[in-house]
Amino acid sequence: MRAYQSADSIELVHSGTDFFDRLIGLLDLARQEVHFQIYIFDADETGKRVAAALQRAARRGVQVWLMVDEFGSDRLPHTFIQDLERAGVQFRFFRQAVSFWKWRFGRTLHHKVVVVDNMHALIGGINIADKYHGIGRQAAWLDFAVYIQGAVCVQLALFCNDIFTHQYWKTRGREKGRSNLFPEDDTAGQVRFRLNDWMRRKTEVYQSYARGISAARHTLVFTASYFLPGRSVRRRLKAAVRRGVDVRVLLTGPSDVKLSRLAEQFLIYWMLRRGMRVFRWEHSVMHGKTMQVDGHWSTLGSYNINRLSRFRSLELNVDIADPDFNRRFYLYLDELLLKRCTEITADHDPEISNFWTRWKARLAYHFAVYLMRLLFPEKRK
């Protein structure tokens, strides 16, 4: 989607009860149709609550289309799916990959989106599982979504329908030539949905990130899970620092992917040497995927800054140019980093200052990067 459109309202939604209470509330208010597409849908306490809301909607006569990624939701019991289908939910796995032991080749449905009655949408990085909700003493993973209300959601419902019905050949929303990063006017509520499906020649989310970094003049703030940027993104980040941009990156402390966590140690050292500031969230896994530019523009969704998101996965982000949303989002991120996170410095972090840790991190980084290059080569520019 190239052009911005005006939404009636835009709200930042946090993982935990904020997201799941809003999600279930929307499902219970649905009257006509629900498009629900997700990477991970677990049959745990949280998954059962969401499934019950989907079943209630279907029994009211609402058309409910649920698609989950076969690999991401590979532990979903057959009986769980049967209960959904008996209630009238139209269920489908996204099957575009071949697995061999721990390796997986092909495309992944990685986006997380819910559209209700063509007027309400939730877009972000939050999956359906206890770890995103927080159960008992288990803190919710730190993640974000955006709630959007208005007729702009019709376009999102059409995209979801194309994917559910395997109509990938449609050119709906595909860019022809360069699009502007910012809208032509300052109308409130402006958003645009951005798709990434490299195998179908859609690289909109990557372009939003690349152009956003290049456009920054004052501040760049990232929440970046599984952060393994390629050459082009690293070049743009270095250029931003040379322009005097304050670049801040929030990474996770605890991690569910050990190789990524170790590889990030090398990147931390690389970023610190080039004048960027790096922070860690230590209270749970940090799963957010956002970028905030100059307090005026942001992108948020399912896209990770690595080759898997760029070349393998179906990803969905929303670019937001609403002044009020961006002002509040920037202030929230600023407070989050300074008051609730730990800033990493080469002088005080033993993992960064230790030679052997840096050596292991360098090996892990190059192994991860070269493996991704082998599977998903990037043309040199």
Kinemage of the C-alpha trace (Angstrom):
@kinemage 1
@onewidth
@group {chain A} dominant
@subgroup {mainchain}
@vectorlist {calphas} color= white
{ca met a 1} P 0.000 0.000 0.000
{ca arg a 2} L 1.707 3.173 -1.209
{ca ala a 3} L -0.679 5.918 -0.175
{ca tyr a 4} L -1.556 6.967 3.345
{ca gln a 5} L -5.189 6.874 4.431
{ca ser a 6} L -6.876 8.420 7.444
{ca ala a 7} L -7.924 6.221 10.355
{ca asp a 8} L -10.581 7.315 12.823
{ca ser a 9} L -8.341 6.405 15.755
{ca ile a 10} L -4.887 4.903 16.402
{ca glu a 11} L -3.781 3.507 19.755
{ca leu a 12} L -0.638 1.792 20.991
{ca val a 13} L -1.416 -1.570 22.618
{ca his a 14} L 0.955 -3.378 24.977
{ca ser a 15} L 1.451 -7.115 25.378
{ca gly a 16} L -0.204 -8.714 28.391
{ca thr a 17} L -3.731 -8.011 29.554
{ca asp a 18} L -3.920 -4.783 27.524
{ca phe a 19} L -3.685 -6.677 24.238
{ca phe a 20} L -5.661 -9.787 25.116
{ca asp a 21} L -8.537 -7.997 26.840
{ca arg a 22} L -8.862 -5.727 23.809
{ca leu a 23} L -8.644 -8.663 21.392
{ca ile a 24} L -11.326 -10.691 23.151
{ca gly a 25} L -13.491 -7.599 23.503
{ca leu a 26} L -13.318 -6.997 19.743
{ca leu a 27} L -14.158 -10.628 18.986
{ca asp a 28} L -17.160 -10.492 21.319
{ca leu a 29} L -18.410 -7.337 19.561
{ca ala a 30} L -18.002 -8.773 16.037
{ca arg a 31} L -21.220 -8.885 14.026
{ca gln a 32} L -20.236 -9.714 10.441
{ca glu a 33} L -16.723 -11.068 9.880
{ca val a 34} L -13.345 -11.692 11.488
{ca his a 35} L -10.015 -12.180 9.698
{ca phe a 36} L -7.442 -13.646 12.096
{ca gln a 37} L -3.921 -14.524 10.890
{ca ile a 38} L -1.109 -15.433 13.264
{ca tyr a 39} L 2.261 -17.164 13.411
{ca ile a 40} L 1.943 -18.896 16.802
{ca phe a 41} L -1.366 -20.038 18.277
{ca asp a 42} L -0.776 -22.222 21.334
{ca ala a 43} L -3.402 -24.400 22.994
{ca asp a 44} L -2.505 -23.091 26.458
{ca glu a 45} L -4.635 -21.033 28.846
{ca thr a 46} L -4.366 -17.904 26.697
{ca gly a 47} L -4.993 -19.792 23.459
{ca lys a 48} L -8.097 -21.431 24.909
{ca arg a 49} L -9.508 -18.036 25.945
{ca val a 50} L -9.009 -16.629 22.456
{ca ala a 51} L -10.364 -19.798 20.823
{ca ala a 52} L -13.486 -19.591 22.993
{ca ala a 53} L -14.059 -16.009 21.819
{ca leu a 54} L -13.665 -17.107 18.188
{ca gln a 55} L -16.156 -19.918 18.749
{ca arg a 56} L -18.660 -17.559 20.366
{ca ala a 57} L -18.414 -15.251 17.367
{ca ala a 58} L -18.904 -18.095 14.889
{ca arg a 59} L -21.961 -19.379 16.783
{ca arg a 60} L -23.492 -15.887 16.538
{ca gly a 61} L -23.303 -16.205 12.771
{ca val a 62} L -20.112 -14.173 12.300
{ca gln a 63} L -17.898 -15.335 9.422
{ca val a 64} L -14.585 -16.233 11.083
{ca trp a 65} L -11.478 -16.999 9.008
{ca leu a 66} L -8.514 -18.212 11.064
{ca met a 67} L -5.130 -18.939 9.468
{ca val a 68} L -2.054 -19.987 11.459
{ca asp a 69} L 1.430 -20.880 10.301
{ca glu a 70} L 1.918 -24.650 10.225
{ca phe a 71} L 5.463 -24.472 11.602
{ca gly a 72} L 4.882 -21.782 14.205
{ca ser a 73} L 1.742 -23.556 15.452
{ca asp a 74} L 2.948 -27.123 14.925
{ca arg a 75} L 1.922 -28.175 18.442
{ca leu a 76} L -1.723 -27.239 17.975
{ca pro a 77} L -3.727 -30.412 18.814
{ca his a 78} L -6.073 -31.810 16.201
{ca thr a 79} L -8.898 -31.853 18.755
{ca phe a 80} L -8.355 -28.125 19.359
{ca ile a 81} L -8.804 -27.442 15.648
{ca gln a 82} L -11.850 -29.713 15.475
{ca asp a 83} L -13.557 -27.756 18.264
{ca leu a 84} L -13.008 -24.536 16.321
{ca glu a 85} L -14.380 -26.004 13.113
{ca arg a 86} L -17.434 -27.515 14.836
{ca ala a 87} L -18.319 -24.042 16.086
{ca gly a 88} L -18.160 -22.730 12.508
{ca val a 89} L -14.660 -21.240 12.408
{ca gln a 90} L -13.060 -21.623 8.969
{ca phe a 91} L -9.572 -22.846 9.861
{ca arg a 92} L -6.564 -23.180 7.592
{ca phe a 93} L -2.843 -23.822 8.043
{ca phe a 94} L -0.398 -21.766 6.021
{ca arg a 95} L 1.719 -24.486 4.389
{ca gln a 96} L 4.537 -23.077 2.292
{ca ala a 97} L 7.595 -24.747 3.802
{ca val a 98} L 9.440 -28.053 4.008
{ca ser a 99} L 11.024 -29.125 7.307
{ca phe a 100} L 14.081 -31.325 7.757
{ca trp a 101} L 15.098 -32.024 11.356
{ca lys a 102} L 15.591 -28.506 12.823
{ca trp a 103} L 15.896 -26.836 9.422
{ca arg a 104} L 12.996 -25.294 7.540
{ca phe a 105} L 12.901 -24.069 3.962
{ca gly a 106} L 10.213 -22.018 2.269
{ca arg a 107} L 7.854 -19.232 3.274
{ca thr a 108} L 6.463 -18.481 6.713
{ca leu a 109} L 3.279 -16.655 7.686
{ca his a 110} L 4.905 -14.469 10.333
{ca his a 111} L 2.511 -11.533 10.512
{ca lys a 112} L 0.008 -11.016 13.337
{ca val a 113} L -3.228 -9.322 12.338
{ca val a 114} L -6.893 -9.327 13.325
{ca val a 115} L -9.576 -7.430 11.380
{ca val a 116} L -13.130 -7.210 12.728
{ca asp a 117} L -16.112 -6.065 10.637
{ca asn a 118} L -13.817 -4.142 8.255
{ca met a 119} L -13.651 -1.352 10.850
{ca his a 120} L -11.331 -2.547 13.623
{ca ala a 121} L -7.801 -3.967 13.374
{ca leu a 122} L -4.962 -5.092 15.613
{ca ile a 123} L -1.508 -5.279 13.995
{ca gly a 124} L 1.761 -6.026 15.728
{ca gly a 125} L 4.197 -8.668 16.901
{ca ile a 126} L 2.104 -10.405 19.568
{ca asn a 127} L 1.323 -14.110 19.152
{ca ile a 128} L -1.358 -16.112 20.954
{ca ala a 129} L 0.398 -17.817 23.865
{ca asp a 130} L 0.809 -17.521 27.627
{ca lys a 131} L 4.268 -16.002 27.285
{ca tyr a 132} L 2.783 -12.954 25.531
{ca his a 133} L 0.012 -12.632 28.113
{ca gly a 134} L 1.867 -13.376 31.322
{ca ile a 135} L 0.376 -16.015 33.598
{ca gly a 136} L 0.839 -16.038 37.368
{ca arg a 137} L 4.383 -14.965 38.199
{ca gln a 138} L 5.476 -15.255 34.576
{ca ala a 139} L 5.932 -11.744 33.174
{ca ala a 140} L 4.587 -11.126 29.686
{ca trp a 141} L 7.107 -10.752 26.889
{ca leu a 142} L 7.556 -7.091 26.001
{ca asp a 143} L 5.819 -6.484 22.686
{ca phe a 144} L 3.499 -4.053 20.945
{ca ala a 145} L 0.510 -3.795 18.650
{ca val a 146} L -1.528 -0.969 17.178
{ca tyr a 147} L -5.314 -0.733 17.345
{ca ile a 148} L -6.736 1.011 14.283
{ca gln a 149} L -10.358 1.970 13.787
{ca gly a 150} L -11.966 3.182 10.576
{ca ala a 151} L -12.753 2.361 6.961
{ca val a 152} L -9.010 2.055 6.245
{ca cys a 153} L -9.312 -1.461 7.729
{ca val a 154} L -11.169 -2.607 4.589
{ca gln a 155} L -7.860 -2.671 2.712
{ca leu a 156} L -6.366 -4.858 5.420
{ca ala a 157} L -9.296 -7.287 5.248
{ca leu a 158} L -8.780 -7.617 1.484
{ca phe a 159} L -5.101 -8.499 2.015
{ca cys a 160} L -6.061 -11.139 4.579
{ca asn a 161} L -8.631 -12.607 2.209
{ca asp a 162} L -6.038 -12.825 -0.576
{ca ile a 163} L -3.721 -14.794 1.696
{ca phe a 164} L -6.451 -17.063 3.083
{ca thr a 165} L -7.664 -17.930 -0.421
{ca his a 166} L -4.098 -18.283 -1.810
{ca gln a 167} L -4.583 -15.440 -4.318
{ca tyr a 168} L -0.957 -14.353 -4.043
{ca trp a 169} L -0.865 -13.413 -7.709
{ca lys a 170} L -2.908 -10.272 -7.078
{ca thr a 171} L -0.982 -7.012 -7.344
{ca arg a 172} L -3.095 -5.345 -4.679
{ca gly a 173} L -0.874 -2.882 -2.804
{ca arg a 174} L 2.293 -3.635 -4.790
{ca glu a 175} L 4.563 -0.656 -5.253
{ca lys a 176} L 5.481 0.544 -8.733
{ca gly a 177} L 8.417 2.864 -8.340
{ca arg a 178} L 9.372 4.703 -5.189
{ca ser a 179} L 6.766 5.927 -2.750
{ca asn a 180} L 7.180 8.821 -0.349
{ca leu a 181} L 8.040 7.980 3.234
{ca phe a 182} L 5.873 10.776 4.606
{ca pro a 183} L 2.320 11.758 3.561
{ca glu a 184} L 1.757 14.849 1.455
{ca asp a 185} L -0.127 16.718 4.206
{ca asp a 186} L -0.395 16.775 8.001
{ca thr a 187} L -3.897 15.347 8.294
{ca ala a 188} L -4.359 13.522 11.594
{ca gly a 189} L -4.650 9.732 11.726
{ca gln a 190} L -2.673 8.875 8.591
{ca val a 191} L -1.528 5.251 8.259
{ca arg a 192} L -0.551 2.816 5.547
{ca phe a 193} L -0.180 -0.962 5.689
{ca arg a 194} L 3.132 -2.364 4.483
{ca leu a 195} L 3.709 -5.919 3.253
{ca asn a 196} L 6.861 -7.964 2.892
{ca asp a 197} L 6.733 -11.103 0.750
{ca trp a 198} L 10.008 -11.218 -1.146
{ca met a 199} L 9.039 -14.288 -3.178
{ca arg a 200} L 6.096 -12.252 -4.537
{ca arg a 201} L 8.246 -9.136 -5.090
{ca lys a 202} L 6.775 -7.195 -2.166
{ca thr a 203} L 9.436 -5.489 -0.031
{ca glu a 204} L 7.446 -2.605 1.402
{ca val a 205} L 8.377 -3.088 5.066
{ca tyr a 206} L 12.078 -3.270 4.262
{ca gln a 207} L 11.751 -0.089 2.189
{ca ser a 208} L 10.009 1.677 5.073
{ca tyr a 209} L 12.845 0.778 7.433
{ca ala a 210} L 15.567 1.728 4.947
{ca arg a 211} L 14.003 5.071 4.030
{ca gly a 212} L 13.106 5.836 7.624
{ca ile a 213} L 16.727 5.414 8.738
{ca ser a 214} L 17.949 7.573 5.855
{ca ala a 215} L 15.360 10.279 6.564
{ca ala a 216} L 16.156 10.641 10.284
{ca arg a 217} L 17.648 13.969 11.326
{ca his a 218} L 17.437 13.938 15.123
{ca thr a 219} L 16.464 10.593 16.693
{ca leu a 220} L 16.090 6.930 15.738
{ca val a 221} L 14.692 4.574 18.382
{ca phe a 222} L 14.374 0.836 17.738
{ca thr a 223} L 12.882 -2.036 19.683
{ca ala a 224} L 14.636 -4.852 17.866
{ca ser a 225} L 14.190 -8.546 18.584
{ca tyr a 226} L 16.440 -11.013 16.710
{ca phe a 227} L 18.491 -8.043 15.495
{ca leu a 228} L 20.861 -9.133 12.681
{ca pro a 229} L 20.920 -6.274 10.138
{ca gly a 230} L 22.503 -6.769 6.731
{ca arg a 231} L 25.120 -4.554 5.096
{ca ser a 232} L 22.709 -2.008 3.677
{ca val a 233} L 20.996 -1.347 7.016
{ca arg a 234} L 24.333 -1.118 8.845
{ca arg a 235} L 25.583 1.403 6.262
{ca arg a 236} L 22.466 3.512 6.763
{ca leu a 237} L 22.845 3.390 10.546
{ca lys a 238} L 26.482 4.525 10.325
{ca ala a 239} L 25.475 7.353 7.997
{ca ala a 240} L 22.740 8.417 10.436
{ca val a 241} L 25.264 8.685 13.277
{ca arg a 242} L 27.553 10.766 11.048
{ca arg a 243} L 24.621 13.145 10.446
{ca gly a 244} L 24.348 13.623 14.202
{ca val a 245} L 21.297 11.393 14.720
{ca asp a 246} L 20.849 9.965 18.234
{ca val a 247} L 20.478 6.229 17.453
{ca arg a 248} L 19.144 4.072 20.296
{ca val a 249} L 18.463 0.335 20.057
{ca leu a 250} L 16.576 -1.759 22.619
{ca leu a 251} L 17.547 -5.451 22.658
{ca thr a 252} L 16.413 -8.341 24.809
{ca gly a 253} L 18.217 -9.595 27.878
{ca pro a 254} L 16.658 -13.060 28.201
{ca ser a 255} L 16.292 -14.683 24.775
{ca asp a 256} L 14.492 -17.703 23.343
{ca val a 257} L 17.106 -18.034 20.543
{ca lys a 258} L 20.616 -18.601 21.922
{ca leu a 259} L 22.452 -18.097 18.622
{ca ser a 260} L 20.734 -14.778 18.006
{ca arg a 261} L 21.486 -13.635 21.556
{ca leu a 262} L 25.184 -14.447 21.188
{ca ala a 263} L 25.411 -12.889 17.722
{ca glu a 264} L 23.876 -9.701 19.112
{ca gln a 265} L 26.866 -9.370 21.455
{ca phe a 266} L 29.078 -8.736 18.446
{ca leu a 267} L 26.604 -6.196 17.077
{ca ile a 268} L 26.494 -4.425 20.433
{ca tyr a 269} L 30.252 -3.939 20.307
{ca trp a 270} L 29.954 -2.789 16.667
{ca met a 271} L 27.215 -0.261 17.529
{ca leu a 272} L 28.958 1.131 20.593
{ca arg a 273} L 32.162 1.733 18.659
{ca arg a 274} L 30.176 3.773 16.131
{ca gly a 275} L 28.445 5.995 18.646
{ca met a 276} L 25.055 4.314 18.956
{ca arg a 277} L 23.406 3.714 22.311
{ca val a 278} L 22.257 0.203 23.224
{ca phe a 279} L 19.809 -0.816 25.952
{ca arg a 280} L 18.569 -4.129 27.322
{ca trp a 281} L 15.171 -5.140 28.667
{ca glu a 282} L 15.920 -7.584 31.505
{ca his a 283} L 12.451 -8.307 32.955
{ca ser a 284} L 11.336 -10.816 30.295
{ca val a 285} L 11.982 -11.544 26.625
{ca met a 286} L 11.819 -8.364 24.511
{ca his a 287} L 9.908 -9.302 21.340
{ca gly a 288} L 9.042 -5.841 19.976
{ca lys a 289} L 9.664 -4.771 16.371
{ca thr a 290} L 9.331 -1.005 16.038
{ca met a 291} L 11.169 2.040 14.724
{ca gln a 292} L 10.472 5.649 15.731
{ca val a 293} L 11.908 8.503 13.622
{ca asp a 294} L 12.359 12.051 14.962
{ca gly a 295} L 9.232 11.801 17.111
{ca his a 296} L 7.131 12.294 13.945
{ca trp a 297} L 6.893 8.920 12.165
{ca ser a 298} L 6.969 5.254 13.158
{ca thr a 299} L 6.593 1.741 11.799
{ca leu a 300} L 5.394 -1.189 13.895
{ca gly a 301} L 4.508 -4.804 13.196
{ca ser a 302} L 5.938 -8.290 12.747
{ca tyr a 303} L 9.106 -7.486 10.774
{ca asn a 304} L 12.479 -8.294 12.360
{ca ile a 305} L 15.608 -6.579 11.063
{ca asn a 306} L 17.231 -9.709 9.634
{ca arg a 307} L 17.273 -11.758 6.458
{ca leu a 308} L 14.570 -14.183 7.565
{ca ser a 309} L 11.989 -11.408 7.699
{ca arg a 310} L 13.332 -9.744 4.577
{ca phe a 311} L 13.516 -12.787 2.306
{ca arg a 312} L 11.500 -15.671 3.756
{ca ser a 313} L 8.523 -14.496 5.779
{ca leu a 314} L 5.194 -12.871 5.053
{ca glu a 315} L 5.349 -9.762 7.217
{ca leu a 316} L 2.965 -6.903 7.906
{ca asn a 317} L 3.735 -3.506 9.425
{ca val a 318} L 1.808 -0.296 9.727
{ca asp a 319} L 3.508 3.041 9.006
{ca ile a 320} L 2.055 5.785 11.201
{ca ala a 321} L 2.350 9.500 10.429
{ca asp a 322} L -0.115 10.766 13.027
{ca pro a 323} L 1.571 13.576 15.048
{ca asp a 324} L -0.182 12.869 18.350
{ca phe a 325} L 0.466 9.113 18.243
{ca asn a 326} L 4.131 9.609 17.406
{ca arg a 327} L 4.668 12.220 20.086
{ca arg a 328} L 3.221 9.899 22.731
{ca phe a 329} L 5.046 6.847 21.362
{ca tyr a 330} L 8.385 8.663 21.400
{ca leu a 331} L 7.855 9.815 24.987
{ca tyr a 332} L 6.883 6.281 26.018
{ca leu a 333} L 10.002 4.768 24.420
{ca asp a 334} L 12.215 7.455 25.925
{ca glu a 335} L 10.903 6.719 29.414
{ca leu a 336} L 11.082 2.954 28.832
{ca leu a 337} L 14.754 3.089 27.868
{ca leu a 338} L 15.881 5.523 30.553
{ca lys a 339} L 13.863 4.252 33.523
{ca arg a 340} L 13.110 0.561 32.957
{ca cys a 341} L 16.019 -0.703 30.863
{ca thr a 342} L 19.768 -1.080 31.332
{ca glu a 343} L 22.108 0.898 29.096
{ca ile a 344} L 25.064 -1.143 27.858
{ca thr a 345} L 28.511 0.419 27.788
{ca ala a 346} L 31.851 -1.098 26.836
{ca asp a 347} L 33.370 0.028 30.142
{ca his a 348} L 30.802 -1.494 32.461
{ca asp a 349} L 29.378 -4.582 30.722
{ca pro a 350} L 31.651 -7.624 31.225
{ca glu a 351} L 30.156 -9.384 28.213
{ca ile a 352} L 31.329 -6.548 25.976
{ca ser a 353} L 34.711 -5.880 27.558
{ca asn a 354} L 35.747 -9.554 27.772
{ca phe a 355} L 37.933 -10.569 24.812
{ca trp a 356} L 36.792 -14.210 24.728
{ca thr a 357} L 33.131 -13.264 24.852
{ca arg a 358} L 33.640 -10.904 21.909
{ca trp a 359} L 35.482 -13.655 20.032
{ca lys a 360} L 32.635 -16.159 20.535
{ca ala a 361} L 30.101 -13.482 19.646
{ca arg a 362} L 31.970 -12.679 16.432
{ca leu a 363} L 31.901 -16.365 15.430
{ca ala a 364} L 28.195 -16.638 16.227
{ca tyr a 365} L 27.407 -13.471 14.290
{ca his a 366} L 29.309 -14.504 11.170
{ca phe a 367} L 27.869 -18.026 11.309
{ca ala a 368} L 24.322 -16.661 11.512
{ca val a 369} L 24.896 -14.034 8.821
{ca tyr a 370} L 26.647 -16.343 6.355
{ca leu a 371} L 24.010 -19.020 6.869
{ca met a 372} L 21.320 -16.474 6.004
{ca arg a 373} L 23.353 -15.245 3.028
{ca leu a 374} L 23.666 -18.809 1.774
{ca leu a 375} L 19.920 -19.294 1.941
{ca phe a 376} L 18.928 -15.733 1.012
{ca pro a 377} L 21.668 -13.957 -0.990
{ca glu a 378} L 21.578 -10.160 -1.148
{ca lys a 379} L 22.623 -8.299 -4.263
{ca arg a 380} L 25.512 -5.927 -3.685
{ca lys a 381} L 24.805 -2.249 -4.328
